[in-house]
Amino acid sequence: MSKQKVPYKIYLSEEEIPKAWYNVRADMKTDHRPILNPGTLKPMTPEELSPVFCDELVKQELNDKDRFIEIPEDIRNFYKMYRPSPLVRAYCLEEALGTPAKIYYKYEGGNTSGSHKLNSAIAQAYYAKQQGLVGLTTETGAGQWGTALSMACGFLGLDLKVFMVKISAEQKPYRKGVIETFGASVTPSPSNTTQVGRKILESDPDSNGSLGCAISEAVEVAVTTEGYRYALGSVLNQVLLHQSILGMEAKTAFEKIGEYPDIVIGCAGGGSNLGGLMSPFMEEKIVGKDTAPYFIAVEPASCPTLTRGKFAYDFCDTGMVTPLAKMYTLGATFAPSGSHAGGLRYHGMSPILSQLYHDGFIDEARSVVQTDVFKAAEMFAKAEGTLPAPESAHAIHATIEEALKCKETGEEKTILFGLSGTGYFDIGAYMQYNDGTMVDSIPTDEDLQRGFAAIPNVEG
């Protein structure tokens, strides 16, 4: 298809917003191992999960049978405030690279949270409201998830308590301001407000915090406060389910223009954006179709979960109070450096994506140092006019690499990547990159071994 025949932005109509989420677990050849009760090492039951999550979300978390789960009409109506999001043809980036590749990106920055996180936030808040709860607790790294959930809770009249990774709270004070604007409270983590936070600070008073630590604090408050439940912005099956709307919309948009991606690329932290974009396309790979794309996951070299982690049962939080999940992990005690891709600083990976990667359905995982990430981010910004979040820029880096390979070989491949959010709260990071003070931090083998040593010895 010639460039003249494909618009820069391919939009769907409101009626084409999916009416059901896609549950990739129902199609997986090998379902991921069940989450375990850390006390009994038995699979978690709905009754054991209900003090932590909303009842309907517990059902979604454990559902491995239903391929599609209906999206309530109230959630679809909320989606219409900012969805469907466009599939964008990156003509200017193609020209800047001089590549025959056709580059598309699914743009999720067109809402106040500035990211894809709102897709799951409104679903989790909706089910909490339906259950008659008072509020939710959560963690946030870079702040996109905290912002999104504060928007959803503010819209539905729910209270929200956010534990924000301390280094991110220091790097991005304006995120705190936006979260508070929607009525939520923000506590830098680790804090002195919880038992687990005080314990972490006793052993490391200068801790920068981590997503695992913030999760521990949020879960503690949720299970000890009447009328509250915990909400997580990534990793969980329910989150990947809600985010499947990304890939479903992208597939429909490609059908409109008679195209289909040869390569699908996503940044990899806990797995929400990566899984949401990939899973509807992954269906073809699972059933063995030759048209299935080549899947690439891109993570920071400072937190190399897929590329250097272990596939093992591990805690999802630093305080070791959550269930055990079979996933690629660096160990629950691993403390990544304070890199600017705060949304990717998580020690583990979604059990669904971990199993798909372990079984070879995700073809490749790459790690990238942050100076290279910001170099790619600035090239994209100059070419396409959108300032990407550091997390999304990991996918941009790999996209540029693949497009340049096409330039060398003359192949006209179609590449899709997820532009999961905007970088307007990351100006400090861009300033550090431009003035040459940004540094790259890569954990040594000894650093990783300290994290691996804390992984429990659980078979499965």
C-alpha beads as a LAMMPS data file, in Angstrom:
LAMMPS data file: protein, C-alpha beads

460 atoms
459 bonds

1 atom types
1 bond types

-500.0 500.0 xlo xhi
-500.0 500.0 ylo yhi
-500.0 500.0 zlo zhi

Masses

1 110.0

Atoms # bond

1 1 1 0.000 0.000 0.000
2 1 1 1.465 3.366 -0.976
3 1 1 2.105 6.044 1.579
4 1 1 -0.481 8.284 -0.061
5 1 1 -3.263 5.795 0.648
6 1 1 -2.667 5.402 4.393
7 1 1 -3.529 8.363 6.649
8 1 1 -1.201 9.488 9.397
9 1 1 -3.764 8.517 12.023
10 1 1 -6.203 5.647 11.707
11 1 1 -9.180 6.142 14.006
12 1 1 -11.968 3.772 14.889
13 1 1 -15.477 4.903 15.697
14 1 1 -16.874 4.789 19.234
15 1 1 -18.971 1.796 18.209
16 1 1 -15.790 -0.070 17.293
17 1 1 -14.438 0.097 20.846
18 1 1 -14.282 -3.585 21.855
19 1 1 -17.280 -4.863 23.768
20 1 1 -15.245 -7.574 25.506
21 1 1 -11.681 -7.967 26.741
22 1 1 -9.576 -10.823 25.341
23 1 1 -8.261 -13.379 27.848
24 1 1 -5.117 -14.871 26.302
25 1 1 -4.861 -17.448 29.128
26 1 1 -7.747 -19.370 27.598
27 1 1 -5.696 -19.937 24.415
28 1 1 -2.242 -20.534 25.887
29 1 1 -0.701 -23.937 25.207
30 1 1 0.797 -23.953 28.703
31 1 1 -1.092 -21.921 31.261
32 1 1 1.124 -20.178 33.775
33 1 1 1.570 -21.856 37.130
34 1 1 -1.007 -20.906 39.786
35 1 1 -0.250 -18.231 42.364
36 1 1 0.499 -19.809 45.730
37 1 1 -0.345 -19.033 49.323
38 1 1 3.094 -18.312 50.845
39 1 1 2.107 -20.082 54.070
40 1 1 0.694 -23.314 52.660
41 1 1 2.278 -23.289 49.177
42 1 1 -1.139 -24.289 47.843
43 1 1 -2.893 -22.449 44.973
44 1 1 -4.658 -19.336 46.220
45 1 1 -8.424 -19.680 46.507
46 1 1 -10.990 -16.952 45.795
47 1 1 -11.672 -16.759 49.539
48 1 1 -7.981 -16.085 50.252
49 1 1 -7.764 -13.375 47.578
50 1 1 -11.010 -11.582 48.438
51 1 1 -9.563 -9.556 51.369
52 1 1 -7.028 -8.081 48.920
53 1 1 -8.942 -7.616 45.636
54 1 1 -12.524 -6.822 44.665
55 1 1 -14.660 -9.930 44.238
56 1 1 -15.188 -9.524 40.494
57 1 1 -11.476 -8.914 39.959
58 1 1 -10.676 -12.118 41.856
59 1 1 -12.845 -13.981 39.354
60 1 1 -11.017 -12.336 36.447
61 1 1 -7.642 -13.046 38.026
62 1 1 -8.356 -16.775 38.236
63 1 1 -10.283 -17.144 34.965
64 1 1 -8.430 -19.414 32.547
65 1 1 -11.449 -20.637 30.559
66 1 1 -13.320 -17.702 29.009
67 1 1 -11.652 -16.270 25.903
68 1 1 -13.660 -13.069 26.093
69 1 1 -15.039 -11.244 29.143
70 1 1 -17.727 -8.638 28.575
71 1 1 -16.852 -4.996 29.269
72 1 1 -19.654 -3.402 31.340
73 1 1 -21.441 -0.624 29.495
74 1 1 -20.516 1.936 32.173
75 1 1 -16.820 1.189 31.587
76 1 1 -17.246 1.437 27.801
77 1 1 -18.943 4.808 28.270
78 1 1 -15.969 6.011 30.320
79 1 1 -13.627 4.671 27.634
80 1 1 -15.419 6.906 25.130
81 1 1 -13.955 9.962 26.909
82 1 1 -10.562 9.135 25.419
83 1 1 -10.926 5.994 23.308
84 1 1 -10.544 4.661 20.734
85 1 1 -6.919 5.791 20.608
86 1 1 -5.274 6.253 17.203
87 1 1 -2.968 3.937 15.334
88 1 1 -0.371 6.324 13.894
89 1 1 1.819 5.838 10.823
90 1 1 5.245 7.288 11.675
91 1 1 6.004 8.646 8.216
92 1 1 8.414 11.299 9.473
93 1 1 10.423 8.787 11.514
94 1 1 10.564 6.491 8.486
95 1 1 11.936 9.363 6.408
96 1 1 14.469 10.350 9.070
97 1 1 15.753 6.769 9.164
98 1 1 15.657 6.311 5.402
99 1 1 14.057 2.918 5.895
100 1 1 11.690 0.972 3.656
101 1 1 10.001 -0.317 6.825
102 1 1 6.497 0.848 7.619
103 1 1 6.336 1.993 11.233
104 1 1 3.102 2.285 13.211
105 1 1 2.512 3.055 16.854
106 1 1 -0.513 2.743 19.102
107 1 1 -0.697 6.083 20.922
108 1 1 -2.018 5.984 24.493
109 1 1 -1.013 9.453 25.710
110 1 1 -4.266 11.223 24.853
111 1 1 -5.745 11.407 28.353
112 1 1 -4.852 13.353 31.500
113 1 1 -2.967 10.422 33.017
114 1 1 -0.828 10.480 29.882
115 1 1 -0.712 6.718 29.509
116 1 1 -2.497 3.426 28.870
117 1 1 -2.955 2.870 32.610
118 1 1 -6.444 4.391 32.639
119 1 1 -7.790 1.352 30.735
120 1 1 -7.425 -0.851 33.815
121 1 1 -7.820 1.874 36.444
122 1 1 -11.427 2.607 35.534
123 1 1 -12.259 -1.102 35.467
124 1 1 -10.779 -1.741 38.910
125 1 1 -12.437 1.356 40.398
126 1 1 -15.771 0.424 38.813
127 1 1 -15.801 -3.038 40.395
128 1 1 -14.842 -1.516 43.768
129 1 1 -17.761 0.908 43.509
130 1 1 -20.148 -1.885 42.509
131 1 1 -19.052 -3.829 45.587
132 1 1 -19.846 -0.865 47.847
133 1 1 -16.275 -0.266 48.996
134 1 1 -15.016 2.988 50.514
135 1 1 -11.757 3.164 48.613
136 1 1 -8.607 1.570 47.224
137 1 1 -4.897 1.498 47.970
138 1 1 -2.150 1.213 45.376
139 1 1 1.495 1.772 44.533
140 1 1 2.951 3.815 41.704
141 1 1 6.422 4.066 40.218
142 1 1 6.745 6.795 37.620
143 1 1 3.282 8.049 38.557
144 1 1 1.207 7.139 35.515
145 1 1 -0.691 4.413 37.358
146 1 1 -1.248 6.552 40.445
147 1 1 -2.548 9.349 38.245
148 1 1 -4.830 7.049 36.295
149 1 1 -6.321 5.398 39.373
150 1 1 -6.795 8.786 41.064
151 1 1 -8.753 9.910 38.000
152 1 1 -10.930 6.801 38.075
153 1 1 -11.548 6.989 41.833
154 1 1 -12.258 10.701 41.630
155 1 1 -14.802 10.097 38.892
156 1 1 -16.568 7.397 40.909
157 1 1 -16.292 9.060 44.333
158 1 1 -13.863 6.555 45.916
159 1 1 -11.017 7.349 48.292
160 1 1 -7.512 6.408 47.147
161 1 1 -4.275 6.016 49.091
162 1 1 -1.179 5.983 46.843
163 1 1 2.276 4.791 47.914
164 1 1 4.737 6.323 45.439
165 1 1 8.295 5.011 45.080
166 1 1 10.388 7.612 46.920
167 1 1 12.909 8.267 44.155
168 1 1 10.069 8.797 41.670
169 1 1 8.278 11.137 44.079
170 1 1 11.469 13.178 44.266
171 1 1 12.051 13.100 40.511
172 1 1 8.446 13.907 39.595
173 1 1 6.812 16.181 42.192
174 1 1 4.243 17.400 39.684
175 1 1 2.851 13.886 39.355
176 1 1 2.041 14.111 43.067
177 1 1 0.214 17.363 42.387
178 1 1 -1.950 15.817 39.672
179 1 1 -2.773 12.780 41.814
180 1 1 -3.818 15.049 44.686
181 1 1 -5.892 17.199 42.323
182 1 1 -8.148 14.183 41.785
183 1 1 -8.537 13.725 45.544
184 1 1 -6.049 10.959 46.347
185 1 1 -3.346 11.034 49.027
186 1 1 0.312 10.338 48.185
187 1 1 2.881 8.791 50.562
188 1 1 6.515 8.372 49.452
189 1 1 7.584 4.733 49.937
190 1 1 9.155 3.311 52.047
191 1 1 7.351 5.225 54.777
192 1 1 6.952 5.199 58.537
193 1 1 3.181 4.749 58.188
194 1 1 3.261 0.938 57.818
195 1 1 4.969 -1.939 59.589
196 1 1 6.685 -3.144 56.425
197 1 1 7.824 0.380 55.567
198 1 1 9.372 0.869 59.000
199 1 1 11.109 -2.506 58.716
200 1 1 12.649 -1.581 55.352
201 1 1 13.787 1.803 56.649
202 1 1 15.397 0.174 59.691
203 1 1 17.619 -1.912 57.431
204 1 1 18.168 0.842 54.837
205 1 1 17.363 4.373 56.078
206 1 1 18.408 5.903 52.733
207 1 1 16.347 3.524 50.579
208 1 1 15.175 4.973 47.254
209 1 1 12.234 2.588 47.432
210 1 1 11.005 0.174 44.802
211 1 1 7.736 -0.930 43.302
212 1 1 7.972 -4.113 45.373
213 1 1 8.301 -2.057 48.548
214 1 1 5.387 0.239 47.647
215 1 1 3.225 -2.802 46.870
216 1 1 3.942 -4.194 50.334
217 1 1 2.814 -0.977 51.994
218 1 1 -0.325 -0.654 49.883
219 1 1 -1.359 -4.262 50.517
220 1 1 -0.812 -3.872 54.264
221 1 1 -3.089 -0.843 54.413
222 1 1 -5.734 -2.495 52.226
223 1 1 -6.064 -5.640 54.331
224 1 1 -6.065 -3.742 57.648
225 1 1 -8.549 -0.994 56.695
226 1 1 -12.278 -1.696 56.633
227 1 1 -13.921 -1.066 53.252
228 1 1 -10.700 -0.939 51.233
229 1 1 -9.105 -3.218 48.668
230 1 1 -5.810 -3.148 46.802
231 1 1 -5.409 -2.284 43.092
232 1 1 -2.321 -3.025 40.992
233 1 1 -1.445 -1.337 37.692
234 1 1 0.518 -4.147 36.061
235 1 1 1.698 -7.782 36.418
236 1 1 -1.695 -9.298 37.342
237 1 1 -3.808 -11.324 34.910
238 1 1 -6.737 -8.948 35.384
239 1 1 -4.609 -5.978 34.268
240 1 1 -3.407 -7.695 31.100
241 1 1 -7.033 -8.596 30.433
242 1 1 -8.167 -4.960 30.647
243 1 1 -5.208 -3.766 28.565
244 1 1 -6.052 -6.193 25.754
245 1 1 -8.141 -3.336 24.403
246 1 1 -4.857 -1.898 23.054
247 1 1 -4.102 -4.803 20.753
248 1 1 -7.744 -5.375 19.825
249 1 1 -8.146 -1.789 18.629
250 1 1 -4.801 -1.973 16.796
251 1 1 -5.838 -5.166 14.967
252 1 1 -9.108 -3.600 13.851
253 1 1 -7.292 -0.475 12.643
254 1 1 -4.826 -2.582 10.630
255 1 1 -7.755 -4.417 9.050
256 1 1 -9.177 -1.066 7.923
257 1 1 -6.030 -0.243 5.944
258 1 1 -5.269 -3.769 4.730
259 1 1 -2.044 -4.062 6.716
260 1 1 -0.696 -6.406 9.363
261 1 1 2.444 -6.120 11.526
262 1 1 5.457 -8.328 10.921
263 1 1 6.989 -7.208 14.234
264 1 1 5.288 -6.110 17.469
265 1 1 7.404 -4.305 20.081
266 1 1 6.566 -3.241 23.617
267 1 1 8.420 -1.921 26.651
268 1 1 8.628 -4.435 29.494
269 1 1 8.231 -3.590 33.173
270 1 1 5.507 -5.510 34.944
271 1 1 3.850 -6.325 31.626
272 1 1 0.665 -4.240 31.311
273 1 1 1.490 -2.354 28.104
274 1 1 3.492 -5.187 26.571
275 1 1 0.819 -7.786 27.320
276 1 1 -2.086 -5.576 26.329
277 1 1 -0.607 -4.754 22.939
278 1 1 0.715 -8.238 22.176
279 1 1 -1.954 -10.619 23.422
280 1 1 -4.581 -10.155 20.658
281 1 1 -1.813 -10.708 18.065
282 1 1 -0.337 -13.537 20.150
283 1 1 -3.462 -15.585 19.504
284 1 1 -2.248 -16.251 15.946
285 1 1 1.156 -17.407 17.158
286 1 1 -0.344 -19.777 19.696
287 1 1 -2.437 -21.515 17.033
288 1 1 0.575 -21.719 14.702
289 1 1 -0.356 -19.304 11.915
290 1 1 2.473 -18.261 9.576
291 1 1 1.183 -14.679 9.629
292 1 1 1.918 -14.257 13.354
293 1 1 4.237 -11.333 14.159
294 1 1 7.694 -11.516 15.682
295 1 1 7.416 -10.271 19.288
296 1 1 10.114 -8.197 21.021
297 1 1 10.067 -7.154 24.689
298 1 1 12.384 -4.281 25.669
299 1 1 13.447 -3.599 29.250
300 1 1 15.961 -1.342 31.013
301 1 1 19.473 -2.708 31.508
302 1 1 19.207 -1.429 35.093
303 1 1 16.346 -3.860 35.823
304 1 1 16.886 -6.785 33.401
305 1 1 14.100 -9.112 34.501
306 1 1 13.627 -11.124 31.308
307 1 1 17.174 -10.960 29.988
308 1 1 19.022 -11.818 33.209
309 1 1 16.363 -12.968 35.668
310 1 1 15.354 -16.430 36.834
311 1 1 12.094 -18.218 35.985
312 1 1 10.962 -19.180 39.460
313 1 1 8.294 -18.800 42.108
314 1 1 8.846 -15.525 43.945
315 1 1 7.064 -12.917 46.026
316 1 1 5.507 -10.028 44.130
317 1 1 6.576 -7.539 46.811
318 1 1 9.663 -6.654 48.817
319 1 1 7.955 -7.190 52.155
320 1 1 7.126 -10.770 51.150
321 1 1 3.471 -10.600 52.179
322 1 1 1.893 -11.224 48.764
323 1 1 1.245 -14.588 47.069
324 1 1 4.042 -16.356 45.212
325 1 1 3.954 -16.140 41.408
326 1 1 5.905 -18.201 38.843
327 1 1 7.609 -15.493 36.816
328 1 1 10.884 -14.123 35.582
329 1 1 12.320 -12.351 38.607
330 1 1 15.426 -10.660 39.958
331 1 1 14.346 -11.459 43.502
332 1 1 11.879 -9.541 45.639
333 1 1 14.704 -7.843 47.536
334 1 1 16.419 -6.574 44.365
335 1 1 16.646 -2.779 44.492
336 1 1 17.096 -1.287 41.013
337 1 1 18.935 1.973 40.490
338 1 1 16.959 5.201 40.362
339 1 1 16.674 5.202 36.567
340 1 1 14.162 7.509 34.930
341 1 1 11.999 4.739 33.484
342 1 1 10.219 4.417 36.821
343 1 1 7.397 2.322 35.404
344 1 1 9.883 -0.399 34.416
345 1 1 11.672 -0.699 37.778
346 1 1 9.949 -3.871 38.939
347 1 1 11.798 -7.018 39.980
348 1 1 9.319 -9.416 38.329
349 1 1 7.303 -9.903 35.175
350 1 1 3.674 -10.830 34.555
351 1 1 3.193 -14.606 35.001
352 1 1 1.345 -14.702 31.659
353 1 1 4.179 -13.015 29.774
354 1 1 6.794 -14.981 31.691
355 1 1 5.205 -18.244 30.566
356 1 1 4.869 -17.033 26.972
357 1 1 8.520 -15.982 26.941
358 1 1 9.643 -19.221 28.579
359 1 1 7.726 -21.216 25.948
360 1 1 9.164 -19.172 23.062
361 1 1 6.012 -17.348 22.002
362 1 1 7.618 -13.997 22.837
363 1 1 10.529 -14.289 20.433
364 1 1 13.080 -11.964 21.982
365 1 1 13.849 -9.816 25.009
366 1 1 16.347 -6.950 24.892
367 1 1 17.776 -4.663 27.555
368 1 1 18.868 -1.091 26.842
369 1 1 20.854 1.463 28.864
370 1 1 18.997 4.699 29.546
371 1 1 21.320 7.040 27.616
372 1 1 20.572 5.031 24.460
373 1 1 16.872 5.108 25.344
374 1 1 16.866 8.910 25.568
375 1 1 18.836 9.199 22.330
376 1 1 16.040 7.256 20.614
377 1 1 13.398 9.290 22.448
378 1 1 14.804 12.586 21.203
379 1 1 15.076 11.312 17.638
380 1 1 11.420 10.284 17.792
381 1 1 10.370 13.606 19.313
382 1 1 12.153 15.584 16.622
383 1 1 10.685 13.468 13.840
384 1 1 7.147 12.843 15.098
385 1 1 6.521 15.858 17.333
386 1 1 5.515 13.873 20.443
387 1 1 7.674 13.684 23.575
388 1 1 7.598 10.021 24.651
389 1 1 7.749 8.691 28.195
390 1 1 11.078 7.005 29.024
391 1 1 9.238 3.700 29.350
392 1 1 7.814 3.942 25.821
393 1 1 11.191 5.048 24.490
394 1 1 12.544 1.553 25.156
395 1 1 10.161 0.287 22.485
396 1 1 11.163 3.183 20.227
397 1 1 14.821 2.176 20.550
398 1 1 14.105 -1.357 19.357
399 1 1 11.838 -0.049 16.600
400 1 1 14.658 2.118 15.261
401 1 1 17.015 -0.880 15.382
402 1 1 14.575 -3.028 13.407
403 1 1 13.867 -0.259 10.892
404 1 1 17.602 0.195 10.271
405 1 1 17.951 -3.557 9.697
406 1 1 15.312 -3.184 6.978
407 1 1 17.351 -0.358 5.509
408 1 1 20.351 -2.683 5.291
409 1 1 18.428 -5.595 3.764
410 1 1 15.876 -3.652 1.706
411 1 1 12.982 -5.528 3.378
412 1 1 9.677 -3.657 3.675
413 1 1 8.549 -4.968 7.041
414 1 1 5.637 -3.517 8.983
415 1 1 6.519 -2.660 12.582
416 1 1 4.076 -1.897 15.397
417 1 1 5.159 -0.533 18.767
418 1 1 3.314 0.763 21.788
419 1 1 3.694 4.455 22.619
420 1 1 2.289 3.861 26.079
421 1 1 2.586 7.401 27.387
422 1 1 3.918 10.939 27.137
423 1 1 7.076 12.333 28.748
424 1 1 5.918 15.734 29.911
425 1 1 6.568 14.866 33.565
426 1 1 10.023 13.595 32.621
427 1 1 11.562 16.935 31.636
428 1 1 14.165 16.624 34.391
429 1 1 15.367 13.383 32.833
430 1 1 15.550 14.929 29.375
431 1 1 17.522 17.840 30.857
432 1 1 19.994 15.432 32.439
433 1 1 20.437 13.644 29.134
434 1 1 20.995 16.897 27.250
435 1 1 23.479 18.368 29.734
436 1 1 25.468 15.130 29.851
437 1 1 24.896 14.308 33.516
438 1 1 22.770 11.202 32.908
439 1 1 24.570 7.981 33.801
440 1 1 23.888 4.351 32.980
441 1 1 23.619 1.809 35.764
442 1 1 23.857 -1.913 35.033
443 1 1 23.732 -4.370 37.931
444 1 1 26.714 -6.658 38.290
445 1 1 26.390 -10.411 38.565
446 1 1 27.074 -9.982 42.286
447 1 1 24.177 -7.492 42.556
448 1 1 21.853 -9.981 40.902
449 1 1 23.034 -12.852 43.063
450 1 1 22.004 -10.947 46.182
451 1 1 18.487 -10.707 44.796
452 1 1 18.451 -14.320 43.622
453 1 1 19.496 -15.480 47.085
454 1 1 16.171 -14.299 48.500
455 1 1 14.059 -16.259 45.994
456 1 1 12.251 -19.003 47.927
457 1 1 12.997 -22.583 47.015
458 1 1 9.583 -23.590 45.702
459 1 1 9.140 -26.250 43.038
460 1 1 6.573 -25.883 40.274

Bonds

1 1 1 2
2 1 2 3
3 1 3 4
4 1 4 5
5 1 5 6
6 1 6 7
7 1 7 8
8 1 8 9
9 1 9 10
10 1 10 11
11 1 11 12
12 1 12 13
13 1 13 14
14 1 14 15
15 1 15 16
16 1 16 17
17 1 17 18
18 1 18 19
19 1 19 20
20 1 20 21
21 1 21 22
22 1 22 23
23 1 23 24
24 1 24 25
25 1 25 26
26 1 26 27
27 1 27 28
28 1 28 29
29 1 29 30
30 1 30 31
31 1 31 32
32 1 32 33
33 1 33 34
34 1 34 35
35 1 35 36
36 1 36 37
37 1 37 38
38 1 38 39
39 1 39 40
40 1 40 41
41 1 41 42
42 1 42 43
43 1 43 44
44 1 44 45
45 1 45 46
46 1 46 47
47 1 47 48
48 1 48 49
49 1 49 50
50 1 50 51
51 1 51 52
52 1 52 53
53 1 53 54
54 1 54 55
55 1 55 56
56 1 56 57
57 1 57 58
58 1 58 59
59 1 59 60
60 1 60 61
61 1 61 62
62 1 62 63
63 1 63 64
64 1 64 65
65 1 65 66
66 1 66 67
67 1 67 68
68 1 68 69
69 1 69 70
70 1 70 71
71 1 71 72
72 1 72 73
73 1 73 74
74 1 74 75
75 1 75 76
76 1 76 77
77 1 77 78
78 1 78 79
79 1 79 80
80 1 80 81
81 1 81 82
82 1 82 83
83 1 83 84
84 1 84 85
85 1 85 86
86 1 86 87
87 1 87 88
88 1 88 89
89 1 89 90
90 1 90 91
91 1 91 92
92 1 92 93
93 1 93 94
94 1 94 95
95 1 95 96
96 1 96 97
97 1 97 98
98 1 98 99
99 1 99 100
100 1 100 101
101 1 101 102
102 1 102 103
103 1 103 104
104 1 104 105
105 1 105 106
106 1 106 107
107 1 107 108
108 1 108 109
109 1 109 110
110 1 110 111
111 1 111 112
112 1 112 113
113 1 113 114
114 1 114 115
115 1 115 116
116 1 116 117
117 1 117 118
118 1 118 119
119 1 119 120
120 1 120 121
121 1 121 122
122 1 122 123
123 1 123 124
124 1 124 125
125 1 125 126
126 1 126 127
127 1 127 128
128 1 128 129
129 1 129 130
130 1 130 131
131 1 131 132
132 1 132 133
133 1 133 134
134 1 134 135
135 1 135 136
136 1 136 137
137 1 137 138
138 1 138 139
139 1 139 140
140 1 140 141
141 1 141 142
142 1 142 143
143 1 143 144
144 1 144 145
145 1 145 146
146 1 146 147
147 1 147 148
148 1 148 149
149 1 149 150
150 1 150 151
151 1 151 152
152 1 152 153
153 1 153 154
154 1 154 155
155 1 155 156
156 1 156 157
157 1 157 158
158 1 158 159
159 1 159 160
160 1 160 161
161 1 161 162
162 1 162 163
163 1 163 164
164 1 164 165
165 1 165 166
166 1 166 167
167 1 167 168
168 1 168 169
169 1 169 170
170 1 170 171
171 1 171 172
172 1 172 173
173 1 173 174
174 1 174 175
175 1 175 176
176 1 176 177
177 1 177 178
178 1 178 179
179 1 179 180
180 1 180 181
181 1 181 182
182 1 182 183
183 1 183 184
184 1 184 185
185 1 185 186
186 1 186 187
187 1 187 188
188 1 188 189
189 1 189 190
190 1 190 191
191 1 191 192
192 1 192 193
193 1 193 194
194 1 194 195
195 1 195 196
196 1 196 197
197 1 197 198
198 1 198 199
199 1 199 200
200 1 200 201
201 1 201 202
202 1 202 203
203 1 203 204
204 1 204 205
205 1 205 206
206 1 206 207
207 1 207 208
208 1 208 209
209 1 209 210
210 1 210 211
211 1 211 212
212 1 212 213
213 1 213 214
214 1 214 215
215 1 215 216
216 1 216 217
217 1 217 218
218 1 218 219
219 1 219 220
220 1 220 221
221 1 221 222
222 1 222 223
223 1 223 224
224 1 224 225
225 1 225 226
226 1 226 227
227 1 227 228
228 1 228 229
229 1 229 230
230 1 230 231
231 1 231 232
232 1 232 233
233 1 233 234
234 1 234 235
235 1 235 236
236 1 236 237
237 1 237 238
238 1 238 239
239 1 239 240
240 1 240 241
241 1 241 242
242 1 242 243
243 1 243 244
244 1 244 245
245 1 245 246
246 1 246 247
247 1 247 248
248 1 248 249
249 1 249 250
250 1 250 251
251 1 251 252
252 1 252 253
253 1 253 254
254 1 254 255
255 1 255 256
256 1 256 257
257 1 257 258
258 1 258 259
259 1 259 260
260 1 260 261
261 1 261 262
262 1 262 263
263 1 263 264
264 1 264 265
265 1 265 266
266 1 266 267
267 1 267 268
268 1 268 269
269 1 269 270
270 1 270 271
271 1 271 272
272 1 272 273
273 1 273 274
274 1 274 275
275 1 275 276
276 1 276 277
277 1 277 278
278 1 278 279
279 1 279 280
280 1 280 281
281 1 281 282
282 1 282 283
283 1 283 284
284 1 284 285
285 1 285 286
286 1 286 287
287 1 287 288
288 1 288 289
289 1 289 290
290 1 290 291
291 1 291 292
292 1 292 293
293 1 293 294
294 1 294 295
295 1 295 296
296 1 296 297
297 1 297 298
298 1 298 299
299 1 299 300
300 1 300 301
301 1 301 302
302 1 302 303
303 1 303 304
304 1 304 305
305 1 305 306
306 1 306 307
307 1 307 308
308 1 308 309
309 1 309 310
310 1 310 311
311 1 311 312
312 1 312 313
313 1 313 314
314 1 314 315
315 1 315 316
316 1 316 317
317 1 317 318
318 1 318 319
319 1 319 320
320 1 320 321
321 1 321 322
322 1 322 323
323 1 323 324
324 1 324 325
325 1 325 326
326 1 326 327
327 1 327 328
328 1 328 329
329 1 329 330
330 1 330 331
331 1 331 332
332 1 332 333
333 1 333 334
334 1 334 335
335 1 335 336
336 1 336 337
337 1 337 338
338 1 338 339
339 1 339 340
340 1 340 341
341 1 341 342
342 1 342 343
343 1 343 344
344 1 344 345
345 1 345 346
346 1 346 347
347 1 347 348
348 1 348 349
349 1 349 350
350 1 350 351
351 1 351 352
352 1 352 353
353 1 353 354
354 1 354 355
355 1 355 356
356 1 356 357
357 1 357 358
358 1 358 359
359 1 359 360
360 1 360 361
361 1 361 362
362 1 362 363
363 1 363 364
364 1 364 365
365 1 365 366
366 1 366 367
367 1 367 368
368 1 368 369
369 1 369 370
370 1 370 371
371 1 371 372
372 1 372 373
373 1 373 374
374 1 374 375
375 1 375 376
376 1 376 377
377 1 377 378
378 1 378 379
379 1 379 380
380 1 380 381
381 1 381 382
382 1 382 383
383 1 383 384
384 1 384 385
385 1 385 386
386 1 386 387
387 1 387 388
388 1 388 389
389 1 389 390
390 1 390 391
391 1 391 392
392 1 392 393
393 1 393 394
394 1 394 395
395 1 395 396
396 1 396 397
397 1 397 398
398 1 398 399
399 1 399 400
400 1 400 401
401 1 401 402
402 1 402 403
403 1 403 404
404 1 404 405
405 1 405 406
406 1 406 407
407 1 407 408
408 1 408 409
409 1 409 410
410 1 410 411
411 1 411 412
412 1 412 413
413 1 413 414
414 1 414 415
415 1 415 416
416 1 416 417
417 1 417 418
418 1 418 419
419 1 419 420
420 1 420 421
421 1 421 422
422 1 422 423
423 1 423 424
424 1 424 425
425 1 425 426
426 1 426 427
427 1 427 428
428 1 428 429
429 1 429 430
430 1 430 431
431 1 431 432
432 1 432 433
433 1 433 434
434 1 434 435
435 1 435 436
436 1 436 437
437 1 437 438
438 1 438 439
439 1 439 440
440 1 440 441
441 1 441 442
442 1 442 443
443 1 443 444
444 1 444 445
445 1 445 446
446 1 446 447
447 1 447 448
448 1 448 449
449 1 449 450
450 1 450 451
451 1 451 452
452 1 452 453
453 1 453 454
454 1 454 455
455 1 455 456
456 1 456 457
457 1 457 458
458 1 458 459
459 1 459 460
